[in-house]
Amino acid sequence: MVFLQYASDAVTFFDPQALWRKPEWMQPPRGPDVSTDIVWIPVVTFLQLGFDLMVAVSPPKGFGHVYHFDHYVDAWTALLGISEQWPEERRQLLKHRVAEARNTGRKAANTNVRQP
């Protein structure tokens, strides 16, 4: 079983008990994408976390609740036990080709938009 989860994902770590108790994810060591400036204040932190839920899909890929394709590839190869058949170089090639295709798709979509 594989879990893809970012330490800064407000959706997966939301806990109503944060109203009166410091969440475990705020204890050291914190995830690499969780700011050390965040402090727990009863009620206040809970309200901030609630707000984070509303904007959970606005961070860049690889943070919050916006999962990055590169991380899916690594998780799937691990889950399927095909890491030897899909060594790092091959996974990097797949990631590169998907990024290229995504960028080409964006460029094509932008050329179809009428400019005022």
Buried (B, 14 or more C-beta within 10 A) or exposed (E): EEEEBBBBBBEBBBEEEBBEEBBEBBEEEBEEEBEEEEEBEEEEBBEBBBEBEEEBEEBEEBBBBBBBEBBBBBBBBEEEEEEEEBEEEEBEEBBEEBEEEEEEEEEEEEEEEEEE
